[in-house]
Amino acid sequence: MMKWFADFEHYVTNEVKDRSLLSDPSRLYNGDESGFSFCSNTGKVIRYKGAPVVYNYGNSSKQQLTVLACASARGHFCPLMIVYPGKRFGFEPLKGFEDAHMGSVIPGGWIRIYFAIGC
């Protein structure tokens, strides 16, 4: 772990050439994404007591919603980036998430995300 910080300091000093970056936590950001499956298969079903037959419906879809969160070392959070697998919607996908942004998935499955400096 210490090697990562040493390499980062070396990169900022020699490549970026702005050592003040290391002493200003408002300029250091970290981002991470989480995927939420549209079809989770837990193996459990809800039924009413005494039901003669219980069916378990599911599909083999591997589609997921991806949420990207980003925050600075000072505690500033950027608006969430929500990435849906579709391109057209019959509903407003950001309803309830007015401060969030949307991204798109390009063919091949890679996520294309654009950030503005300072969020």
C-alpha positions in Angstrom: 0.0 0.0 0.0 2.8 2.4 0.8 4.3 1.8 -2.7 1.0 3.1 -4.2 1.3 6.4 -2.3 5.0 6.7 -3.2 4.2 6.1 -6.9 1.4 8.6 -6.7 3.6 11.2 -5.2 6.3 10.5 -7.8 3.7 10.8 -10.6 2.3 14.1 -9.3 5.7 15.6 -8.8 7.3 14.5 -12.1 4.5 14.1 -14.5 1.8 16.5 -13.4 4.4 18.9 -12.0 2.0 20.4 -9.5 3.0 19.4 -6.0 0.4 21.6 -4.4 -2.1 19.0 -5.4 -0.8 16.8 -2.6 -1.6 19.4 0.1 -5.1 20.3 -1.1 -7.7 17.6 -0.2 -10.4 19.5 -2.2 -8.5 18.5 -5.4 -8.2 14.8 -4.7 -11.2 12.7 -5.8 -11.9 9.0 -5.7 -14.7 7.3 -7.7 -16.1 3.8 -7.6 -19.0 2.0 -9.2 -21.5 -0.6 -8.1 -23.7 -2.7 -10.2 -27.3 -3.7 -9.3 -28.8 -6.7 -11.1 -32.2 -6.4 -12.6 -32.8 -10.1 -12.1 -31.5 -11.4 -8.8 -32.1 -15.1 -8.3 -32.2 -15.8 -4.6 -34.1 -19.1 -4.9 -36.8 -17.8 -2.6 -40.5 -17.3 -3.5 -43.3 -15.5 -1.7 -46.6 -17.4 -1.5 -49.6 -17.6 0.6 -50.0 -20.4 3.2 -51.5 -23.5 1.8 -50.9 -22.7 -1.9 -51.2 -26.0 -3.8 -48.6 -25.0 -6.4 -45.7 -22.5 -6.2 -44.0 -21.2 -9.3 -40.6 -19.5 -9.4 -40.4 -17.1 -12.3 -37.0 -15.8 -13.5 -35.0 -15.1 -16.6 -31.4 -15.3 -17.6 -30.9 -11.5 -18.1 -27.6 -10.2 -16.9 -28.6 -6.6 -17.3 -27.8 -4.3 -14.5 -27.9 -0.7 -13.4 -24.6 0.9 -12.6 -24.1 3.7 -10.1 -20.9 5.7 -9.9 -20.1 7.7 -6.8 -17.3 10.2 -6.5 -16.0 12.2 -3.5 -13.1 14.4 -2.6 -10.7 13.9 0.3 -12.3 17.0 1.8 -15.8 15.4 1.8 -17.4 17.0 -1.3 -19.6 14.5 -3.2 -20.3 14.8 -6.9 -23.8 14.1 -8.1 -24.3 10.4 -8.7 -23.8 9.0 -12.2 -26.5 6.4 -13.1 -25.9 4.2 -16.1 -28.8 2.3 -17.5 -28.4 -0.4 -20.1 -31.0 1.0 -22.5 -30.9 4.0 -24.8 -34.7 4.9 -24.9 -37.1 5.0 -22.0 -40.8 5.1 -21.7 -40.4 6.7 -18.3 -38.2 9.4 -16.7 -35.2 7.3 -15.4 -33.9 10.1 -13.1 -37.2 10.8 -11.4 -36.3 11.1 -7.7 -32.7 11.7 -8.5 -32.8 15.3 -9.8 -29.1 15.9 -8.9 -27.9 12.8 -10.7 -26.5 12.5 -14.2 -26.8 9.8 -16.8 -24.2 8.0 -18.9 -24.5 5.5 -21.7 -23.2 2.1 -22.6 -21.5 1.9 -25.9 -21.5 -1.2 -28.0 -19.2 -3.8 -26.5 -20.4 -3.0 -22.9 -17.9 -0.3 -22.0 -19.3 2.7 -20.1 -18.7 6.2 -21.5 -18.7 8.8 -18.8 -17.9 12.5 -19.0 -17.0 14.6 -16.0 -16.7 18.3 -15.6 -13.8 19.5 -13.5 -15.2 20.3 -10.0 -18.3 18.2 -10.6 
